[in-house]
């Protein structure tokens, strides 16, 4: 499957599908993507935009699937026919794609991380930042970086670590209540 972001809604031809179904009642333009497959006709989908700025199409970690970012909203598109099936996250402010281990990590709403593995497992960290991250990098099986901290008079961001296998974290700038650290959102599909 191949995907191309179009410059807008096509002026002729069939009306593009809306995803999620019914958003904007067909009267709004989001991110318009054309999916091409050898075995079926082109499929044009108008994806609802999020509140951010990231817009792109990536291969997903599972074959014959794509990740669509529409101004920060993340959608999963599956199968050779390019069928949108799931909203993954409503506000994505950053994306990291890893080959080893095969993993996609979203920076979610400038405050936490959400990860997806090929076996269907997903995890989410607790809130790590008040409003953003800097110097995010991968070191072995660990995601490292600095979390913005507007509550610190010095203005210095706070370091954090996230175990890529589990989502468990330490550090960061946000110290308020949050019980989601390493929250397993979906178990291994193959288990």
N, C-alpha and C positions, 0 to 999 in steps of 0.2 A: 504494500500500500504506500502511496505517495501522497503528501499533503502540501498544499500551497495556500498561503494567506492571500486573499484577494483584496484589491484596493477598496472594495465596497460591495454593496448588493448588486448582483447582475441586473442589467437593464432589461433583459429579455430571458425567456426560457422559464422553466418551472420555478415556483416560489421556493426559496431555500427553507429547509427545516429550521425550527427554532429549538435551541437547547439552553436551559431546560425548557420543556414543552410549554408553549403559551407565554413565555416571558415577553413583556412589552406588547402583547397582542399583535405581534407582527408589524408594529408601527415604528420600531426602533432598529438601528443598525448597531451591531456589536462587532465582534471579530468574525469575519466571514471567511470560511475555510472550504476549499475544494479538495475532496478526497478522491484519488484515482486508484482503481484496481484493475488488473487485467481481466478479471472475471465478471465485472459488473459495471453498469454505467456510473459516471461521475456522481458524487453525492456532495451537495453544497449545504453547509450548515452555518447558521448565524448564531454564534455563541454569546450569551449574555456577558457583558463586561463587568469586572469587579471594580473596586474603588482605587486600584493601584495603577501601575504603568506597564508592568511586564506583559508583553504580547509575543508569543512565539509558538512553534510546533516542534516537538521533539519525539524521537522514537521512545516508546515506553520500555520498561524493563522486561516485558513479556512480548514474545514475537507477535507480529501482526496487530500491534496496538500502538496508539499514539497518545501523547500528552499535549493538550492544547491549553495555552495560557491566554486568557482574554482580559487584558488590563488587570492582571492579578488574580483572576478567578481561574482555578485549575479544573480541567475536565479530562476524563479518560474516554478514549475512543477505541473501540475494539473491533476486530475482525477485518477481513479483506474488503468488506463493503463500507467500512468507515462509520460504523454506527456508534453515536455518542451514548454511553451507558451510565455515567456516574459523575457527579460533582465531587471532586476530591477535596477541595478546600476553597472557601469563598474569598480569602485574602492571602495571596502569596506575594511576599516581598523579596524573595530570592530563591534560586534553585541551584542545587549542586548535584551533578550526575557523576556517579562513580562506576568504574568498571570492575574493580576488585576491592571489596565485595561489590557485586552488582546491586546498586542501591540508588534511589532518588531521594534527596532530602529537600524539603521545602522549609524556608524561613517563613513562618506563618505569622502574619499581622505584625511583623517587626518585634515580636515578643517571645517566640518559642520555635521549636523545630518539630517537624512531622516527617517520618520516613516510611518508605515503601520498599519491600524486598520482593524478588521474583516469586517466592513461594506463597505470596499473599499476606505475609506478616506485615503489620504496620505498628509503629509506636509513635508516641508524642511525648516530648519533654514537658516538664513543668514550665511555667513562665520564668524566663531567665533574664529578661530585660524590661525596662520601663518603655523604651521606644526605639530600639534599633541595635544593630550589631556592627562591629568593625573587625577587620583582620581575621575573618573566619577562614579556617584552613583545616585540612585533614592531616593528622599525624598518626600513622599506624591505624589502629581501630578506634581512634578518638577524634572527635570534632572539637576544635579549640577556637577560641576567639575572645573578643572583648564586648561586654554588654554596656550600652550607654546608661549613665546614672545621673539624672538631673537632680537627685536629692543630695549628691555629694558636692559640697561647696568648692572643692578643688576642680571639679569637672572631669576627673579621671574616670574612664570606664573601668569596669571590673572584669577580671578574667573568668572564663567558664570552661568546663570540660563536659563532653557528652560521649558516653560509650555507644559506638555505632551499632553494636550487636543488640543492645537492650533499651537504649533511650534514657538510661539513668544518667543524671547530671550532678554536677557540683559547681559551686561558685555562681557567678552572675550578679546582677545588680538588684533584681527584684526579690524581696524577702517577705512579701505578703503571703496570705494563705493561698495554697494551690496544692491539690492532692494528686495531680496527674503525672508526676515524675515517672518516666519509664512506662507510662500507661500503655498496655498492649491493646490496640484497637481491633486487631484481627489476629487470630492464631494462625499458625502455619496451615496452609490449605492442604499440604501433602501429609500432615501428621495423622 
